[in-house]
Amino acid sequence: MERELLIPREAIKKRVKELARQISIDYEGKEPVLIGILNGVIFFFADLIREISIPTRIDFIRAASYGSEMESSGSIRLTKDVEMPVQGKSVVLVEDIVDTGLTLSHIVKNLQSKGTESLRICALIDKPERRNIDVSIDYCGFKINEGFLVGYGLDYDEKYRYLPDICILK
């Protein structure tokens, strides 16, 4: 499959710093729990955490909805839950890409049922034209309207995660 460069690594790095700065300002004096949604978020999450200037706690959650297809299956399975108690905590859920909103909505409901004090969402990529369920993104890296994206953690059938830039898979 061919790839077309969409967002170069320099633009990603700059935007991650901006998002980290805003999160640091918004949570000054608190110690938020940042929860990354595995697997695609790993590069974004690591870079974001390193740029945040306040103390944070981290944990991960994992949900599956794609399998080896380019379209969401619509069925969400939680394959790893958070291990850290989040009751009464300020939580920032960090996602690589929000398209249909199904996975994110499922995870948000799961975390809210645990009694979080607050819950905000930070997403590297927002693809609103594919949205089936309305979700509010508090910290958005890039809005992209179309194309299947790979690189910087985003994959197709577990391939292309290693790419340092974000590309459209053709």
N, C-alpha and C positions, 0 to 999 in steps of 0.2 A: 504494500500500500504506500502511496505517496503521502508526504507531509508538506504542509505549507506553514511557514513561520507566522505566528499570530502575535505573540507577546514575547519580546526578547528578555533574556535573564536580567538585563540592567533595569528594565521597566518593572519587572517583578520585584527585584530587590528594593527599588525606590518605594514602591507601593506598600510592601511589607513594613518598611520603616515607618511610613505614615500611619498605617493601621496600628502598629505597636505604640506609637506616640499617643494616639487618641485613646487607646485602651488604658495606657499608663495614666493619662490625665483623668479619665472617667473613674478610675478605681483608686486614685490616690488616697492613701490612708486605709485601704482595705487590702485583703489578700485574696483575690479572686481565685477560683478553681477553673483552670482552663482544661476543657475536655476535648481531645481530638478524636475525630471519627476516622477510624482506620479503614483501609490502608492508604488511600490516596492522599490523605492530609499530611503524611509524615514529613515531607520536606518543608511545606508551608508552615506547619506547626513548629518544627524545630527552629526555623528562621525567625518566626514571629516571637517565640519565647525568648530567644537570645536578644531581641531588640527591645523587649518590654523592660522598663526601668524600675518597676516596683516588684516586691515579693509576690510570687504566685505559687500555686500548687498545681500539679498536673495529673491527669488521668486520661484513660482512653476508653472508648466504646467502639464496638464494631457491629455493623449491620450489613446485610447482603441483600441486594435487589437486582443486580445485573446478570450475574453468571458470566457467560462468554458471549453475550449478545450486545448489540449497539443500542438496544431499546430496553428500558426498565421492564422487569417482569411484572411489576406492580405488587408483588408479594414481598414483604419485608420480614427478614429474620434477624433478630438480635443474637449475634453469635458471641459477643463479649460485652458484659455490662461493666459499669464503673465499679471500682473496688473501694474508692475513698467515699466516706460519708459526705453527702452534699446537702443534707437537711440544714436549713438556716444559712446556707452559704450563697455568696454571689458567684454565679457560674457563667462562663463564656464558652459556648459550644463552638468549636472551630471545625469547619467543613471545607473540603477542597472545592466542590462544585454543587450548586443547588439548581436542579432543573425542574423535575416534576413536583418536588416538594414532599413526596410521599415518605422517603426515608427520614428526612429532617423532621417532619411532623410527628412521625412515630417516635423518634428519639426524644423530641421535646416533651411529648406527653409522658414518656417513661421517666424523664428527669423531674418534671413537675410533680409527678406522683410521689416522688421522694422528698418533697417539701423544700425545694430550693427557695432561698430568699428572693433572688432575682435570676433571670435567665436571659442572656443576650446571645445573638448569633453573629459570628464572624465567618464570612465565606470569601475565599479567594475569587471564585467565579460565580456570578449570578446569571442564569439563563432564563429570564422571566417569560419568554414566549412559550416555553415548554411546561409552564406551571399548571398543575392539576389541583393542587391544594395551596391556598394562600399562606405563605410564611413571610414573616418580617425579618429582614436582614439588617442588623444594626451597624455592622462594619463590613462594607463590601469592597473587595479589591478591584474587580473589573466586571462590567456588564457586557456580556457577549450574546448576540442574538441567534447565531446559527453555527452549525458545524460540530462535528464530533471531535473533542479536544483531547490531546495526549501531551505528556511531558510534565515535568515538575511534580511528579506524583500521580498525575492523571494517566489512566491506562485504557487499553483495549485488550481484553482477555489476558491481563497481567503483563502486557508488553508496553514498552515505551515510557514507563515511569521514570527511567533514568535520565531522560532528556532534560537539559538545564533550561530550555525555553518551552513555551507552550505553543503547540502546533495544532493545525486542523488536519485531521486524518481524512484523506480523500480515497 
